[in-house]
Amino acid sequence: MVSRNGRTMQIDRAVIEINGGCNYTCQMCPQTKPTGKTGARGKNWLKKMSLTQFEDAVAQCAEVGLNVVNLEGSGEPTLNRDLAKYIEIVKKYNAKAFMFSNGMKMSGDFMKEVIDAGADFFRFSIIGYDKETYTKWMNSPFFEKVIRNLHETQEYVERSGSECTIATYHLALDNENIDFERDQYRKIVDAAGVSTEIWKMHNWSGVYAPDYDRKGSTRTCGRPFSPDVVIRAGGIGGATGAIHPCCQVLGRDDEAVLGHLSTNTLEEVWYGDDYNKLRKDHETGNWPNYCEGCDFLIDDPEVLVYTNHKRDLYKMHGTKFDLNDFR
């Protein structure tokens, strides 16, 4: 591990965005629509990361640890038709390949390529427990198709002997009827035989207003100190491979850049002035503009509504570390 000024650089999880765009326009997501504080994601963020830059990023992370690579960031990974090749690179460096997706394209030969390439965890983000709620929140009429894809993927995993975990993800839509909503969603999960997690809605670093306020004391989210790095496909000023503090700054992409891998090494960014200032701000509670208002700063123990996962979801997905240790 690399150490400077008493701080050791270690990467356990790298969230590397291989495609910055998305084929959905979900109601709660700043990806493709303006919000009260920001416009839709700019064209400079809607890029595809090349295989060369991706492998360079993975290799740099692998030099200082690396257990898990998430291949989505804030874009839709299945829009990158070479997804299987990116997974193969992750496996080359002996890391686990995780993906979060709307699942629209996970069927047929493409789905089989993704699973066969060595995917370890594939999560379908299905926000809605029936066609009506799904259509309203994900702004898509393809509820039945995605559910078919979910079943098809899980059946292929079982048939092929893959060790990939198939899961779903839901954000609570009506906090006044959360028990009913949980029970309805569990019907989808149980029918498919997959894992799931249901969380209360979050506010994307203050740019979306859910119908409830998290309750609790304010403290650092822990991400600036954790062995976790977020690398985007795009960037500003023509640069690519932008490094962000976390995925919650979606919609505030330009102001939250800590550096670019097209112009600097990961080590240079990690120990750079912008990253160190962010850590200092989180130590003192003097939140930068792109953090101020984020409900991940609120210590609310009730944000996880339900899960049947065997692993601890208060740990970062697939990692060996518990984020609570850095708060």
SVG drawing of the C-alpha trace seen along z (x, -y; Angstrom):
<svg xmlns="http://www.w3.org/2000/svg" viewBox="-51 -25 55 51">
<polyline fill="none" stroke="black" stroke-width="0.4" points="0.0,0.0 1.1,-3.6 1.4,-6.0 1.9,-9.7 1.6,-12.1 0.2,-9.4 -2.6,-8.4 -2.5,-5.0 -4.0,-4.6 -6.0,-1.5 -8.8,-0.6 -11.1,2.2 -14.0,1.2 -13.8,-0.7 -17.0,-2.0 -16.0,-2.4 -18.6,-3.8 -18.2,-2.1 -21.1,-4.0 -22.3,-7.4 -25.7,-7.4 -29.0,-5.7 -32.0,-4.4 -34.4,-5.3 -35.7,-8.6 -36.6,-7.6 -38.7,-10.1 -36.3,-10.3 -33.0,-10.3 -31.1,-13.4 -29.4,-11.5 -31.6,-12.7 -34.0,-15.4 -33.5,-18.8 -34.1,-19.2 -34.5,-22.2 -30.8,-22.6 -29.3,-21.2 -30.0,-20.4 -29.8,-17.0 -26.4,-15.3 -24.3,-17.1 -23.0,-15.5 -19.5,-15.5 -20.7,-12.9 -22.5,-10.6 -19.4,-8.9 -18.4,-5.3 -15.1,-4.4 -12.7,-2.7 -11.4,0.8 -7.9,-0.6 -8.7,-3.3 -10.9,-0.8 -8.0,1.7 -5.6,-1.1 -8.0,-2.2 -8.5,1.4 -4.7,2.0 -4.0,-1.1 -6.6,-0.1 -5.3,3.5 -1.9,2.2 -3.4,1.0 -5.8,3.7 -9.1,4.1 -11.7,6.7 -14.7,5.5 -15.4,3.5 -18.8,2.0 -19.3,1.4 -22.2,-1.0 -21.4,-4.3 -24.4,-6.4 -25.0,-5.0 -26.6,-1.9 -23.8,0.7 -25.8,2.9 -25.8,0.1 -22.1,1.0 -22.3,3.9 -18.8,5.0 -19.8,5.5 -18.6,9.1 -15.1,7.9 -15.0,5.4 -16.0,8.2 -13.2,10.3 -10.7,7.6 -12.0,7.4 -11.6,11.2 -8.0,10.9 -7.1,8.8 -8.8,11.3 -11.6,9.0 -15.3,9.5 -17.5,7.9 -20.7,6.3 -23.3,4.5 -26.5,2.5 -28.8,2.2 -32.4,1.6 -32.3,5.0 -34.1,4.0 -31.4,5.6 -30.6,8.6 -32.0,11.4 -31.0,13.9 -27.4,14.2 -26.3,10.9 -27.4,12.0 -25.6,15.3 -22.4,13.5 -22.5,11.3 -23.1,14.3 -20.5,16.5 -17.9,13.8 -17.8,14.2 -20.3,11.7 -20.4,12.1 -23.4,9.9 -26.1,8.5 -28.8,6.3 -32.0,5.4 -33.2,1.9 -37.0,2.4 -38.6,-0.6 -42.2,0.4 -44.2,3.4 -46.6,3.6 -46.9,2.2 -48.6,-1.0 -46.0,-2.0 -43.1,-0.9 -44.4,-2.9 -44.9,-6.0 -41.5,-5.9 -39.2,-4.5 -41.1,-6.2 -41.0,-2.9 -43.8,-0.6 -41.6,2.5 -42.4,3.9 -43.4,7.3 -40.4,7.5 -38.0,6.7 -39.7,9.3 -39.3,11.9 -35.6,10.9 -35.2,11.3 -36.6,14.9 -34.7,15.7 -31.4,14.6 -31.9,16.4 -32.9,19.6 -29.8,19.4 -27.6,18.9 -29.0,22.0 -28.8,24.0 -25.3,23.0 -23.8,23.5 -22.8,19.8 -22.1,18.5 -23.5,15.1 -26.0,13.6 -29.0,12.1 -30.8,9.5 -33.4,6.7 -33.5,3.2 -36.4,1.1 -36.9,-2.4 -39.9,-2.9 -42.5,-5.0 -45.1,-5.6 -43.8,-5.8 -47.4,-5.9 -48.0,-2.4 -44.5,-0.9 -45.6,2.5 -48.0,3.0 -45.4,2.0 -42.8,4.3 -45.2,7.2 -46.2,6.5 -42.6,6.3 -41.6,9.5 -44.1,11.3 -41.8,10.4 -38.7,11.5 -40.1,14.7 -41.5,15.7 -38.1,15.2 -36.1,16.8 -33.7,13.9 -32.1,11.6 -33.4,8.1 -33.0,4.9 -35.6,2.2 -34.5,-1.2 -36.2,-4.5 -35.8,-7.1 -32.7,-9.3 -32.2,-12.8 -29.2,-12.6 -27.1,-15.1 -30.0,-17.5 -31.2,-17.7 -34.3,-15.5 -37.0,-16.0 -38.5,-12.7 -41.8,-12.7 -40.1,-12.3 -37.2,-13.6 -34.6,-11.3 -34.3,-11.7 -31.1,-11.6 -27.9,-13.5 -25.7,-14.8 -22.2,-13.3 -19.8,-12.4 -21.0,-9.7 -17.5,-8.3 -16.9,-8.0 -14.0,-10.4 -12.0,-8.2 -13.1,-4.8 -11.2,-2.5 -13.7,-3.2 -13.2,-5.2 -15.7,-6.4 -14.4,-6.8 -16.7,-8.3 -16.5,-7.7 -16.7,-11.4 -15.2,-14.5 -14.8,-18.3 -12.7,-20.3 -12.3,-17.4 -10.8,-15.1 -12.2,-11.7 -12.0,-9.3 -13.2,-11.9 -13.0,-10.9 -16.0,-11.8 -16.4,-11.5 -19.4,-9.1 -22.3,-8.3 -24.7,-10.6 -23.4,-13.7 -25.1,-12.7 -26.5,-15.9 -23.8,-17.9 -21.1,-16.2 -19.0,-19.3 -18.6,-20.8 -17.7,-17.5 -14.6,-16.5 -11.5,-15.7 -9.3,-14.9 -9.2,-12.9 -7.4,-9.7 -6.8,-11.0 -4.4,-13.6 -3.3,-12.2 -2.6,-8.9 -5.0,-7.6 -2.4,-8.1 -1.9,-11.7 -5.7,-12.4 -6.0,-10.4 -3.4,-12.5 -4.2,-15.7 -5.4,-19.0 -9.0,-18.6 -9.4,-15.2 -7.6,-16.3 -9.8,-19.3 -12.9,-17.1 -11.6,-15.0 -10.8,-18.0 -14.3,-19.4 -15.9,-16.1 -13.7,-16.1 -14.9,-19.6 -18.5,-19.4 -17.9,-22.2 -19.6,-20.4 -18.7,-21.4 -21.7,-22.7 -22.1,-19.3 -22.4,-17.5 -24.5,-20.1 -28.1,-18.9 -27.3,-15.3 -29.3,-13.0 -26.5,-10.4 -25.1,-12.8 -28.0,-12.0 -27.6,-9.0 -31.0,-7.4 -31.1,-3.7 -34.4,-3.1 -33.4,-3.7 -33.1,0.1 -36.7,1.3 -36.1,5.0 -33.6,7.4 -33.2,11.1 -29.5,10.8 -27.2,13.0 -24.5,10.3 -24.4,7.2 -25.9,4.4 -24.4,1.7 -21.1,2.8 -20.4,1.4 -21.5,3.8 -19.3,6.9 -16.5,5.2 -14.5,6.3 -15.0,3.0 -17.9,1.6 -18.6,-2.0 -19.6,-2.7 -16.0,-2.3 -15.2,-5.5 -18.0,-7.7"/>
</svg>
